[in-house]
Amino acid sequence: MPSITLNQVRKSYGDIKAADGLELEVLDGEYLCILGPTGSGKTTLLRLVCGLTLPDSGAVLLDGKDITRWEPEDRGAVMLSQTYSLFPHMTVAENVLFGPDLRGMPDADQKHLLADMLDIVRLSSRADALPKELSGGMMQRTALARALASGTEILLLDEPLRALDARLRINLRHELRSLAKTLGLTTVHVTHDQEEALVMADRIAVLRYGRIVQVGTPGEIFDNPNSPFVANFVGQSNFFTGKVEAKAGNTTVRLSDGRAVHARACQFPIGQEVVVGIKVGNTDISKEEAGPLKGRIERILFEGKFLFIDVQVPGVGLISSKVPSWRMGKLAVGDDVNVHWAWEKATVFPLPANGLAEELRVD
């Protein structure tokens, strides 16, 4: 299967930079998720790869061959768009088999392929239905089956699971990844759902303002973000600003109100202004165990397996924590609690030049 390379690719629409010097390599047979907020350029990236959009500059390479000016049909890529683009006069079965029929696949092979595709997307009972007779989720699943049946080597997915109900979306995550791996497809999957990306991807590329800001495995992106934006976008985080005070195994950061917090070792010099970030899930609260911060519980939200708790800390602001739901009843709004975390779970970042609030902003 082919590898894909974007080399300094730029595309602007007026003053909007949809692709601002994109540098990315998608490995042969890899399942890569592009994760980013709305308007970050995710769909533009897919359109540049499949040839529906031409870059203003830069190159798109397939196995090292420059295909920047190739026609879409010559690239061996299929893009599943957010609009489904089903043929309205064709049944589900006819839509799915459009590509194989066009290639002259024998009828017996088409029959087996259709049965497999419809089973994967849970539409075996709707093979004879027209698109107008389907729900939005069913239309999306039909478009997905058609893309998978096309015989492509490159699968480009633009929010492919967004219209599905929660249970079906979870099931299809695993089946879609498994099928892509079984078929050896090189897959680029665009999503703004961090959980979807973490579950499905071999690697994740985080996109912001038309630029790739970090690429890594799900574990690397989640546990070792390279900026406060990535730390907050991929798993919500709490942040504290202060100055590096000591570096002895871990890092001591002195906050502006005089309190000290501890984090992982860092390369920043004593006295530098920094930001300490801790995932909400790694931030714990307790009535008994001591911690560097004290506050009062302002809100508790039940999320099934977890409780999402907001604590108002004087001089710091609102701090959030996610704790197991078995602690329901042991914590209540109005309780005074200590906020603490394991220092090895906290990351130190340089203070962004444009300020922390601007760094965390999601348009």
LUMTORTI-541874 format. One record per residue (C-alpha): chain; x, y, z; residue number from 1. Coordinates in nm, 3 decimals. Layout:
N
ATOM chain    east   north      up   n
ATOM     A       X       Y       Z NUM
...
END
This chain:
363
ATOM chain    east   north      up   n
ATOM     A   0.000   0.000   0.000   1
ATOM     A   0.119   0.357  -0.066   2
ATOM     A   0.264   0.616   0.169   3
ATOM     A   0.153   0.980   0.150   4
ATOM     A   0.372   1.286   0.202   5
ATOM     A   0.273   1.651   0.225   6
ATOM     A   0.572   1.879   0.170   7
ATOM     A   0.527   2.246   0.265   8
ATOM     A   0.172   2.247   0.128   9
ATOM     A  -0.009   2.580   0.138  10
ATOM     A  -0.367   2.670   0.049  11
ATOM     A  -0.542   2.997   0.125  12
ATOM     A  -0.895   3.120   0.072  13
ATOM     A  -0.861   3.496   0.087  14
ATOM     A  -0.715   3.575   0.428  15
ATOM     A  -0.787   3.226   0.563  16
ATOM     A  -0.488   2.991   0.563  17
ATOM     A  -0.649   2.646   0.538  18
ATOM     A  -0.308   2.483   0.490  19
ATOM     A  -0.012   2.680   0.620  20
ATOM     A   0.302   2.491   0.523  21
ATOM     A   0.170   2.142   0.600  22
ATOM     A   0.442   1.884   0.662  23
ATOM     A   0.315   1.530   0.715  24
ATOM     A   0.400   1.172   0.625  25
ATOM     A   0.139   0.897   0.639  26
ATOM     A   0.313   0.560   0.646  27
ATOM     A   0.235   0.262   0.425  28
ATOM     A  -0.072   0.086   0.571  29
ATOM     A  -0.102   0.330   0.860  30
ATOM     A  -0.428   0.439   1.022  31
ATOM     A  -0.366   0.809   1.087  32
ATOM     A  -0.622   1.033   1.257  33
ATOM     A  -0.620   1.406   1.193  34
ATOM     A  -0.755   1.571   1.507  35
ATOM     A  -0.837   1.937   1.539  36
ATOM     A  -1.107   2.192   1.614  37
ATOM     A  -1.361   2.313   1.360  38
ATOM     A  -1.196   2.534   1.100  39
ATOM     A  -0.845   2.402   1.157  40
ATOM     A  -0.811   2.277   0.796  41
ATOM     A  -0.887   1.907   0.840  42
ATOM     A  -1.116   1.868   0.536  43
ATOM     A  -0.883   2.080   0.321  44
ATOM     A  -0.600   1.839   0.404  45
ATOM     A  -0.806   1.545   0.276  46
ATOM     A  -0.907   1.731  -0.040  47
ATOM     A  -0.541   1.813  -0.110  48
ATOM     A  -0.450   1.445  -0.084  49
ATOM     A  -0.729   1.320  -0.311  50
ATOM     A  -0.692   1.597  -0.569  51
ATOM     A  -1.022   1.778  -0.520  52
ATOM     A  -0.825   2.086  -0.413  53
ATOM     A  -0.495   2.201  -0.565  54
ATOM     A  -0.239   2.365  -0.336  55
ATOM     A  -0.110   2.717  -0.392  56
ATOM     A   0.240   2.580  -0.334  57
ATOM     A   0.415   2.271  -0.205  58
ATOM     A   0.390   1.909  -0.314  59
ATOM     A   0.177   1.600  -0.250  60
ATOM     A   0.374   1.275  -0.289  61
ATOM     A   0.257   0.917  -0.324  62
ATOM     A   0.535   0.665  -0.252  63
ATOM     A   0.779   0.947  -0.321  64
ATOM     A   0.622   1.035  -0.659  65
ATOM     A   0.491   1.389  -0.704  66
ATOM     A   0.116   1.366  -0.774  67
ATOM     A   0.032   1.729  -0.693  68
ATOM     A  -0.122   1.792  -1.037  69
ATOM     A  -0.267   1.446  -1.098  70
ATOM     A  -0.639   1.409  -1.156  71
ATOM     A  -0.836   1.264  -0.861  72
ATOM     A  -0.921   0.943  -1.049  73
ATOM     A  -0.551   0.869  -1.106  74
ATOM     A  -0.454   0.878  -0.737  75
ATOM     A  -0.612   0.554  -0.619  76
ATOM     A  -0.776   0.733  -0.327  77
ATOM     A  -1.140   0.739  -0.219  78
ATOM     A  -1.275   1.016   0.003  79
ATOM     A  -1.585   0.968   0.214  80
ATOM     A  -1.720   1.320   0.258  81
ATOM     A  -1.955   1.460   0.519  82
ATOM     A  -2.230   1.501   0.255  83
ATOM     A  -2.244   1.125   0.168  84
ATOM     A  -2.292   1.196  -0.210  85
ATOM     A  -2.509   0.888  -0.269  86
ATOM     A  -2.681   0.835  -0.604  87
ATOM     A  -3.046   0.913  -0.517  88
ATOM     A  -3.195   0.685  -0.786  89
ATOM     A  -2.989   0.382  -0.679  90
ATOM     A  -3.062   0.142  -0.395  91
ATOM     A  -2.821   0.083  -0.108  92
ATOM     A  -2.688  -0.227  -0.286  93
ATOM     A  -2.645  -0.045  -0.617  94
ATOM     A  -2.462   0.242  -0.447  95
ATOM     A  -2.224   0.004  -0.270  96
ATOM     A  -2.152  -0.193  -0.586  97
ATOM     A  -2.115   0.107  -0.817  98
ATOM     A  -1.734   0.091  -0.814  99
ATOM     A  -1.696  -0.288  -0.837 100
ATOM     A  -1.952  -0.300  -1.122 101
ATOM     A  -1.769  -0.023  -1.308 102
ATOM     A  -1.446  -0.226  -1.278 103
ATOM     A  -1.617  -0.534  -1.420 104
ATOM     A  -1.605  -0.748  -1.107 105
ATOM     A  -1.780  -1.084  -1.166 106
ATOM     A  -2.136  -1.106  -1.036 107
ATOM     A  -2.054  -1.383  -0.786 108
ATOM     A  -1.772  -1.177  -0.636 109
ATOM     A  -1.998  -0.873  -0.621 110
ATOM     A  -2.257  -1.074  -0.430 111
ATOM     A  -2.005  -1.183  -0.166 112
ATOM     A  -1.857  -0.833  -0.142 113
ATOM     A  -2.200  -0.676  -0.097 114
ATOM     A  -2.293  -0.920   0.179 115
ATOM     A  -1.968  -0.844   0.364 116
ATOM     A  -1.998  -0.466   0.330 117
ATOM     A  -2.364  -0.450   0.438 118
ATOM     A  -2.295  -0.676   0.734 119
ATOM     A  -2.010  -0.451   0.849 120
ATOM     A  -2.229  -0.138   0.845 121
ATOM     A  -2.543  -0.312   0.978 122
ATOM     A  -2.754  -0.253   0.665 123
ATOM     A  -2.816  -0.609   0.542 124
ATOM     A  -3.192  -0.560   0.577 125
ATOM     A  -3.194  -0.232   0.379 126
ATOM     A  -3.017  -0.342   0.061 127
ATOM     A  -3.316  -0.248  -0.157 128
ATOM     A  -3.387   0.088   0.005 129
ATOM     A  -3.331   0.420  -0.172 130
ATOM     A  -3.130   0.696   0.002 131
ATOM     A  -3.447   0.903   0.064 132
ATOM     A  -3.581   0.612   0.271 133
ATOM     A  -3.278   0.609   0.502 134
ATOM     A  -3.193   0.803   0.814 135
ATOM     A  -2.884   1.026   0.815 136
ATOM     A  -2.687   0.759   0.997 137
ATOM     A  -2.793   0.492   0.747 138
ATOM     A  -2.689   0.713   0.455 139
ATOM     A  -2.351   0.765   0.614 140
ATOM     A  -2.306   0.392   0.664 141
ATOM     A  -2.403   0.332   0.301 142
ATOM     A  -2.140   0.583   0.187 143
ATOM     A  -1.886   0.412   0.410 144
ATOM     A  -1.967   0.070   0.261 145
ATOM     A  -1.938   0.214  -0.091 146
ATOM     A  -1.595   0.361  -0.010 147
ATOM     A  -1.472   0.031   0.134 148
ATOM     A  -1.602  -0.164  -0.167 149
ATOM     A  -1.428   0.060  -0.420 150
ATOM     A  -1.102  -0.131  -0.423 151
ATOM     A  -0.906   0.175  -0.313 152
ATOM     A  -0.557   0.162  -0.162 153
ATOM     A  -0.602   0.498   0.014 154
ATOM     A  -0.909   0.563   0.227 155
ATOM     A  -0.981   0.924   0.324 156
ATOM     A  -1.252   0.960   0.587 157
ATOM     A  -1.405   1.297   0.677 158
ATOM     A  -1.589   1.258   1.010 159
ATOM     A  -1.720   0.915   0.898 160
ATOM     A  -1.898   0.830   1.226 161
ATOM     A  -2.040   1.168   1.323 162
ATOM     A  -2.406   1.099   1.234 163
ATOM     A  -2.428   0.763   1.412 164
ATOM     A  -2.581   0.692   1.750 165
ATOM     A  -2.337   0.637   2.037 166
ATOM     A  -2.356   0.256   2.056 167
ATOM     A  -2.320   0.203   1.681 168
ATOM     A  -2.039   0.458   1.664 169
ATOM     A  -1.840   0.266   1.925 170
ATOM     A  -1.893  -0.066   1.743 171
ATOM     A  -1.798   0.077   1.404 172
ATOM     A  -1.479   0.232   1.542 173
ATOM     A  -1.330  -0.110   1.602 174
ATOM     A  -1.471  -0.269   1.286 175
ATOM     A  -1.361   0.014   1.058 176
ATOM     A  -1.005   0.008   1.190 177
ATOM     A  -0.993  -0.372   1.177 178
ATOM     A  -1.118  -0.378   0.819 179
ATOM     A  -0.871  -0.112   0.705 180
ATOM     A  -0.589  -0.312   0.863 181
ATOM     A  -0.710  -0.640   0.713 182
ATOM     A  -0.727  -0.483   0.367 183
ATOM     A  -0.391  -0.310   0.417 184
ATOM     A  -0.533   0.032   0.341 185
ATOM     A  -0.345   0.354   0.408 186
ATOM     A  -0.613   0.548   0.595 187
ATOM     A  -0.645   0.914   0.689 188
ATOM     A  -0.937   0.969   0.925 189
ATOM     A  -1.042   1.325   1.009 190
ATOM     A  -1.226   1.386   1.336 191
ATOM     A  -1.275   1.644   1.609 192
ATOM     A  -1.360   1.364   1.858 193
ATOM     A  -1.051   1.303   2.071 194
ATOM     A  -1.180   0.973   2.209 195
ATOM     A  -1.240   0.845   1.855 196
ATOM     A  -0.885   0.937   1.755 197
ATOM     A  -0.728   0.786   2.067 198
ATOM     A  -0.910   0.455   2.015 199
ATOM     A  -0.862   0.417   1.639 200
ATOM     A  -0.530   0.570   1.539 201
ATOM     A  -0.183   0.425   1.496 202
ATOM     A  -0.073   0.786   1.515 203
ATOM     A  -0.251   1.117   1.562 204
ATOM     A  -0.168   1.446   1.392 205
ATOM     A  -0.307   1.748   1.578 206
ATOM     A  -0.400   2.030   1.341 207
ATOM     A  -0.452   2.396   1.429 208
ATOM     A  -0.482   2.701   1.205 209
ATOM     A  -0.373   2.492   0.905 210
ATOM     A  -0.056   2.366   1.074 211
ATOM     A   0.042   2.031   1.221 212
ATOM     A   0.132   2.114   1.582 213
ATOM     A   0.216   1.759   1.700 214
ATOM     A   0.232   1.406   1.559 215
ATOM     A   0.264   1.093   1.768 216
ATOM     A   0.105   0.776   1.893 217
ATOM     A  -0.214   0.817   2.097 218
ATOM     A  -0.012   0.756   2.413 219
ATOM     A   0.249   1.016   2.319 220
ATOM     A  -0.010   1.278   2.231 221
ATOM     A  -0.210   1.220   2.549 222
ATOM     A   0.071   1.174   2.801 223
ATOM     A   0.342   1.396   2.649 224
ATOM     A   0.176   1.693   2.479 225
ATOM     A   0.417   1.950   2.340 226
ATOM     A   0.203   2.255   2.416 227
ATOM     A  -0.079   2.369   2.646 228
ATOM     A  -0.315   2.364   2.346 229
ATOM     A  -0.251   1.995   2.276 230
ATOM     A  -0.267   1.914   2.647 231
ATOM     A  -0.611   2.074   2.673 232
ATOM     A  -0.753   1.965   2.336 233
ATOM     A  -0.659   1.599   2.376 234
ATOM     A  -0.786   1.537   2.728 235
ATOM     A  -0.891   1.844   2.926 236
ATOM     A  -0.622   1.982   3.158 237
ATOM     A  -0.580   2.217   3.451 238
ATOM     A  -0.313   2.486   3.421 239
ATOM     A  -0.108   2.694   3.663 240
ATOM     A   0.136   2.971   3.579 241
ATOM     A   0.445   3.055   3.782 242
ATOM     A   0.824   3.056   3.779 243
ATOM     A   1.068   2.766   3.796 244
ATOM     A   1.212   2.767   4.149 245
ATOM     A   1.400   2.440   4.182 246
ATOM     A   1.505   2.140   3.973 247
ATOM     A   1.598   1.832   4.173 248
ATOM     A   1.453   1.518   4.019 249
ATOM     A   1.128   1.700   3.960 250
ATOM     A   1.047   2.067   3.902 251
ATOM     A   0.918   2.306   4.166 252
ATOM     A   0.713   2.595   4.028 253
ATOM     A   0.626   2.890   4.253 254
ATOM     A   0.284   3.038   4.174 255
ATOM     A   0.222   3.412   4.190 256
ATOM     A   0.045   3.379   4.526 257
ATOM     A   0.348   3.207   4.681 258
ATOM     A   0.226   2.846   4.676 259
ATOM     A   0.450   2.580   4.521 260
ATOM     A   0.347   2.296   4.289 261
ATOM     A   0.556   2.008   4.156 262
ATOM     A   0.586   1.863   3.805 263
ATOM     A   0.810   1.652   3.582 264
ATOM     A   1.170   1.749   3.518 265
ATOM     A   1.207   2.024   3.258 266
ATOM     A   1.484   2.196   3.066 267
ATOM     A   1.381   2.553   3.157 268
ATOM     A   1.615   2.764   3.373 269
ATOM     A   1.546   2.881   3.726 270
ATOM     A   1.332   3.193   3.719 271
ATOM     A   1.167   3.130   3.381 272
ATOM     A   0.791   3.182   3.359 273
ATOM     A   0.618   2.855   3.280 274
ATOM     A   0.283   2.680   3.268 275
ATOM     A   0.218   2.356   3.457 276
ATOM     A  -0.048   2.134   3.301 277
ATOM     A  -0.221   1.832   3.462 278
ATOM     A  -0.491   1.622   3.297 279
ATOM     A  -0.830   1.646   3.469 280
ATOM     A  -0.824   1.268   3.510 281
ATOM     A  -0.488   1.291   3.690 282
ATOM     A  -0.606   1.567   3.923 283
ATOM     A  -0.745   1.421   4.245 284
ATOM     A  -0.933   1.576   4.537 285
ATOM     A  -0.955   1.458   4.894 286
ATOM     A  -1.082   1.568   5.232 287
ATOM     A  -0.803   1.381   5.413 288
ATOM     A  -0.494   1.366   5.192 289
ATOM     A  -0.284   1.681   5.189 290
ATOM     A  -0.229   1.876   4.869 291
ATOM     A  -0.067   2.198   4.749 292
ATOM     A  -0.405   2.363   4.686 293
ATOM     A  -0.726   2.388   4.886 294
ATOM     A  -1.071   2.476   4.760 295
ATOM     A  -1.443   2.420   4.782 296
ATOM     A  -1.650   2.192   4.557 297
ATOM     A  -1.871   2.406   4.335 298
ATOM     A  -2.027   2.145   4.104 299
ATOM     A  -2.049   1.767   4.065 300
ATOM     A  -2.159   1.606   3.737 301
ATOM     A  -2.237   1.235   3.712 302
ATOM     A  -2.087   1.083   3.393 303
ATOM     A  -2.156   0.715   3.448 304
ATOM     A  -1.819   0.563   3.539 305
ATOM     A  -1.686   0.898   3.658 306
ATOM     A  -1.777   1.211   3.851 307
ATOM     A  -1.665   1.539   3.697 308
ATOM     A  -1.601   1.782   3.983 309
ATOM     A  -1.527   2.155   3.974 310
ATOM     A  -1.341   2.302   4.272 311
ATOM     A  -1.307   2.676   4.329 312
ATOM     A  -0.954   2.743   4.456 313
ATOM     A  -0.898   3.094   4.600 314
ATOM     A  -0.632   3.282   4.409 315
ATOM     A  -0.623   3.022   4.132 316
ATOM     A  -0.976   2.982   4.000 317
ATOM     A  -1.174   2.679   3.893 318
ATOM     A  -0.992   2.343   3.899 319
ATOM     A  -1.156   2.029   3.757 320
ATOM     A  -1.116   1.666   3.859 321
ATOM     A  -1.249   1.337   3.724 322
ATOM     A  -1.283   1.067   3.990 323
ATOM     A  -1.447   0.719   3.998 324
ATOM     A  -1.824   0.731   4.049 325
ATOM     A  -1.803   0.503   4.354 326
ATOM     A  -1.708   0.820   4.539 327
ATOM     A  -2.061   0.951   4.484 328
ATOM     A  -2.201   1.038   4.825 329
ATOM     A  -1.856   1.076   4.978 330
ATOM     A  -1.816   1.417   4.815 331
ATOM     A  -2.075   1.695   4.802 332
ATOM     A  -2.113   2.051   4.675 333
ATOM     A  -1.980   2.284   4.944 334
ATOM     A  -1.719   2.040   5.079 335
ATOM     A  -1.372   2.180   5.148 336
ATOM     A  -1.113   1.960   4.976 337
ATOM     A  -0.743   1.940   4.898 338
ATOM     A  -0.631   1.926   4.534 339
ATOM     A  -0.331   1.705   4.455 340
ATOM     A  -0.162   1.500   4.183 341
ATOM     A   0.143   1.283   4.122 342
ATOM     A   0.422   1.516   4.008 343
ATOM     A   0.522   1.279   3.725 344
ATOM     A   0.178   1.336   3.568 345
ATOM     A   0.228   1.714   3.543 346
ATOM     A   0.402   1.870   3.241 347
ATOM     A   0.591   2.199   3.232 348
ATOM     A   0.554   2.424   2.925 349
ATOM     A   0.708   2.764   2.849 350
ATOM     A   0.461   3.047   2.902 351
ATOM     A   0.311   3.112   2.553 352
ATOM     A   0.416   3.444   2.404 353
ATOM     A   0.053   3.528   2.326 354
ATOM     A  -0.068   3.437   2.676 355
ATOM     A  -0.225   3.121   2.814 356
ATOM     A  -0.585   3.220   2.738 357
ATOM     A  -0.508   3.278   2.370 358
ATOM     A  -0.307   2.955   2.352 359
ATOM     A  -0.605   2.753   2.480 360
ATOM     A  -0.865   2.925   2.263 361
ATOM     A  -1.061   2.699   2.028 362
ATOM     A  -1.237   2.889   1.748 363
END
